[in-house]
Amino acid sequence: MDELLAWRKEFPILESVVHMISHSLGAMPRRASARLQEYAETWSTRGIRAWEEGWWEMPRTLGDLVGRIIGAAPGEVVLQQNVSTCVATVLSCFDWAGRRNKIVSEALNFPSNLYQYHALEKLGARVVTVPSEDGVTVPLDRMLAAIDGETRLVSVSHVLFKSSFIQDLAALIRRAHEVGALVLADIYQSAGTVPVDVRAVGVDFATGGSVKWLCGGPGAGYLYVRRDLWPQLEPRFTGWMAHKQPFAFDAGDIDYAGDAFRFLNGTPAIPALYAAQSGYEIIAEVGVARIREKSMRQTARLIALAEEAGFSVRSPRNPAERGGTVVIDVPNGAEVTQELLRRNFLLDYRPGGGIRVAPHFYSKDEELELTIQEMQAIVK
């Protein structure tokens, strides 16, 4: 018996589709509707009083729920709108005109991150991206060799979005710290399906979002910053929520809050935070360790089924190096994906990779076989 299937009833969409797209958009929890109704009722009945009755603190109270999943202590995670906003906040803490101005990343990092790094070249930053020879993995030795005494920041995707390859985050952090550099980890494709402990691994910054494995929907990204770094970081990308006394409305230079609020900016997207809460609670209750155990078994089965069907797989075979997604190279993958969507099989396609298939803790084993069989039928 698969005990985790008891959770299927919490996700209405699973009643009508084969949902293999949690790496891109997790299924909506049934209780999220009630949360959004709670938001509407609070706004309609409490009005402006809602801010002091919980809304103002939501970036931190919701951050604590994420912290339970990624190993952060209470008060160490704050919620922003998305990863791009979180990354911009971190980047704005540094001067990029000096000798230590290098950003090291992998060429397979998510493009949104790379866009920001290259934009900093106008301010003096030097961007070094380590290539992938096979389009699936990134050589650890080359990443380590690229990190030197002129490196300010190492940006690394814990799990690569295009192939599901897990990078050795601990080794990269050790090397960066040896030369005085800091590490920003994008844990979007790991948090909720691959165990992450930000304090244990010693990462300086970690960011991700709620759309995927956390089943929290769009509009809620999170940022963790190592607590001992707080006093020395002053983001230029800022706003009134980061002020020590925001309601004093002082003009002039900002006096940063002494806690993680210093990494916030403008007014938070409160509806998105209401929507995200249920997913955080469910993932924490199920437990990432149990999710990971099932994911490793199901992704291994997916690989076997794909290869039996004659498809090539563009994800690691070693389960210790593989996240929750299996990327399958199918002829005319973009067109096949559109037909699968039409047939109520939810998954997606990435150029240069293939069709991304991602079971989650609520997925049935038979859905893996149905997915591959449907791919075969369409290709034929």
N, C-alpha and C positions, 0 to 999 in steps of 0.2 A: 504494500500500500504506500502511496505517495501522500504523506500527511500534508504537504504544502498545497495540495490541490483543494483542500478545504477553504482556501482563500479565494478560489475562483468566484464564489458568489458575491464577493466584495467588488467585482469589476464587471459592470453590466455589458460592456462591449464584447466580452468573451463569449456571450451567448449567441452571437451572430456572425463572428469572423474568426479566422485563424490568425491570431495576433503574434507575429514574429518580428516586431519592430520596436521593442523596448529600448534598443540602443539609440533610437531616434525620438520616439514619443511613447512613453509608458502608458499603459491603460489607466483610465481615470477611475479612482476609487469611488464607490457609490456614495460614501459619506462626504465627498467633496461638494456635492450639490447642497447638502445641508450646511456646510461651512459657508458657501457663497450666499445662501439664504440668510445665514446669521449675519454676514456682512451687511446685506441689504437692510435687515431689520434694525441692526445697530445704527446704521447711518440714518434711517428714517425716524427712529425713536430717540436716539441719544444725541444726534447732531454733533455739534462742536465738542461736546463733552466726551465723545468717543476717543479723542486724542489722549486725554489724560487718564482714560479708563482702559487703555491697552494699546491703542493704535501706535502711539509714539514708540513704545518699547518693542513692537513686533519684529523689527529687524534683528533685535538681539534675542528675544524669546524664541523666535523661529530658528535663529542661528544656533541656539542651544540644542534644539531637536536634531539639526544637522550634525552638531558636534558629537552627539551620542553615536552617530553612524561612522564618523571619520576619526574618532579618538581625540577630539579637542575638549578642553576643559570649559565649564560654563563661562560665558562672557567672551570667548575667544573667536567666535564666528559671528559675522554680521551678514545680513541679506541685502543685496543690491538687485538691479533688474536683470543683469545677465553677466556672462563671463567677460565680455568686452569691456564693460564698465569696471569690473573688478580689476582686470589687467591694466586698464588705463590708470586706475588709482595707484597701483603698485609702481608702474613706470614713472609716474609723476613725482615719486619720492626722491628721484636721483638726478644728479647732474651728469649729462652725457657728453660734456665738452672736454673733460679731463683725460688723463692717460688711461685710467681704468674705465673704459667706455665700451667694452665688448659685451654683446649679448650672444650667447651660444644656445642654439636650439637644433632640433632635428628638422630636416626638410619635409618630413611627413607630419609635422605639427599641424594643428587645425589652421586653415588659412586666415581666419579672423585674427588669430594671435600674431601670425607672421606679418599681416598688413600693418599692425601697430608697430612692430619692431622696425620694419623698413621705413615707416614714417619718421621714426626717431633719427634716421640717418641725416635728416635735415638739421638736426640739433647736435650732430657730432658723433652719434653712436655708430659702432661698427657691428654689423650683424654677420655671424658665422653660422651657416646651416650645414649640418652634417648629412650627407646624402645616404640614401638607401640603395644598395646594389640590386636587391631583388623586389623592391616595392612592398615588402612585407615587414622586414625587420630593420633595425638600426644597429650597426656594430657598436657595442659598448666601448671597445678600445678606442675607436675614433672619437666618440663623444668625450671620453676622458681626456684624450690627447688635445682636444680643442679647448679645454678649460685651462687657462693659465693665469699668470699674475695680473694680466690686463683685463680679465673678465669681471664685469660688475654683476651680471645676472645670467643664470642658467635657466632657460625655460624648457620644460620637458613635459610631454604628455605621458602620464603614467601608463595609459593604454591607448595605442594609436587608433584613431577613429576609422582609418581606411582598411586596416588589416587585423585589428584586435590583438596586436603584439604588446606584451607587457614589458616595459623597460625596467631596468634595475635601478629603482629610485634611490635606494640606500647607497649604492656605490657612487652614483652621481653626486649625491649630497656630500658624501665624505670627501670626494675630490674637490668639489667647489669650496668647501669649508677649509680645506688644507691651504688653498691659495687666497682665501679671504673673499670669495664670491658668495652670493646668495642664490637660493634656488626657488623658483616659482613653478609649482607642479599643477598642471591641469588634470584634475581627477574626475572630470566629467564622465568619462567612459569606464571608470572603475567604481566610484562610490555607489554602493547599493548592490553591486554584484561581485566585486573583488575586494577583499578586506583591505582597508586603509587605516593606518594609525599615524596621524600627522605628528603627534608628540614623540612617539616611539622612534620614528624614522628621522626626526630632527629637521623636517623641512621648514623653510622660512616663511613661505607663502603657499597657500593651496586654494584653488578656486574650482568651481564647477557650477552646475545648474540643476534644476529640478525636472526638466522636461523628460529626461530619459529614464534610467533605472530607478530613480526615486519616485516616479509616478506622481509628480507634483505639478505638472503642466508648465506652460511658459510664463515668463515674467519674474522669475525668482532665482537669481544667481547668488552664490554665497562666496565669502572671502574669509579665509583664516590667515592670521598673521601671528607669528611667534611672539609671545607676550613680552619677552625681554627686548624686542626690537621697537616696541611702541614708542618709547620716549624719544628715539632718535629719528623717527620717520615723520615727515611733514608733507603730505600729498599736496601738490599744486592743483590737481583735479579734486576739488573739494566743494563744500556747500555749507549751508547753515546748520545741518544736522551734526556736522563735525565740530562745531563750536562748543567750548566748555560751558557757555551760558547762551544757548541759542535764542532764548526769548528775551534777552537783553537787547537784541537787535543792534549791537555795536557796529559801527562802520569802521573801515580801515582793515588792518591786518587781522587775520583770524587768530584767535587764541584756542589752540586745539584741545579737544577733550582728552582727558588722561586715560580713557579706556578705548575699547575698539570702536566706539562711535567716531573716533577721529578719522576712520577710513570710510565713513559714509559721505554723502554729498547732499543732494536735494531731497525733496519730499518723497517718501517711499511709495511704491505701488501697492497699496493696501489690499485691493481685491486679489492680486496675484498671491499675496502671502496667505490670505485665507484659503485660497484654492490649494496651495502647496502643502499645507499642514498635514492633511490626512495621509498623503504619501509618505512623509517622513515618519509618522507614527507607525504605519504599517510595516515599513522596512525595518525599523528598529525592533518591532515586536516579533517579526518573523526571524530576524537575525541574519546578518550578512554571511556568517559562517555556514549556515544551513543553505542559504541561497547559492553560495559558491560551490558547495558540494554537489548540489543538483545541477548547476550550470556546467560544471566540468564533465559530468556524466552525459548530459544531453548534447553538449557541443561535440563531444567525442562521437556520439551516435550520429549526429548530423554529418560529420566528416565522413564516416564510414558509408552512410547512405548516399552521399553525394558522389563519392568515388565509385561506388557500385553502379551508380547511374551513368558513369562515364564523364562526370564533370570534374574539373580541376579545382582545387581548394587553395585560396590565397590567404590562409591564416595558419599560425603555427600548429604543428602536430603535437608538440609537447604541451600538455595541459597546464604546466606551471608557467608557460610563456604565453598562454592564450587567455584573453578576457572572455566576455560573455557572448561574443558575436562570431559567427562563422561566415567568411566571405567566399562565395562560390562563383567561379568564372563560367558563365553560361553563354553560349552563342546568342548574339543579339540581346544582351542582358537588359538594356534599357526598355526594349519593346516587350520582352518577356515579363518584366516587372510591371509594366502598365496592364498587361493582361491578367497577371496575378491579382493586382489590386481590383480589377473589374470583377474577378471571381471571389472577392472577399478574403484574399490572402494578403495580409498587411506586412509588407517588407519594403526595402528600398534598394536603389542601385547607385554606386559611386563610380564615375569614370576612372579608369586605371586600376580599379579594384575588382568589382563585380557586384553581385546581388548579396546584400548583407541580411543575414538571417539570425535573429536573436530571440531565443526562448528565454523566459524569465521563470520565477518561482511558481507562477500560476499556469505554466504551459503543460499540456498533456504530452506524454511520449508519442502517442499516435499522431499528434499534430506534426511531429517531425517527419514522419513517413508520408503523411498527406501532402506536405509542402514539396518534398522532393518528387513525389509522384506527379503532382500538378505541373511542376517545372518540366518534367520529362514529356508529359502530354502536350504541353504548349510547344516545346522545341520540335517535337515530331510533326 
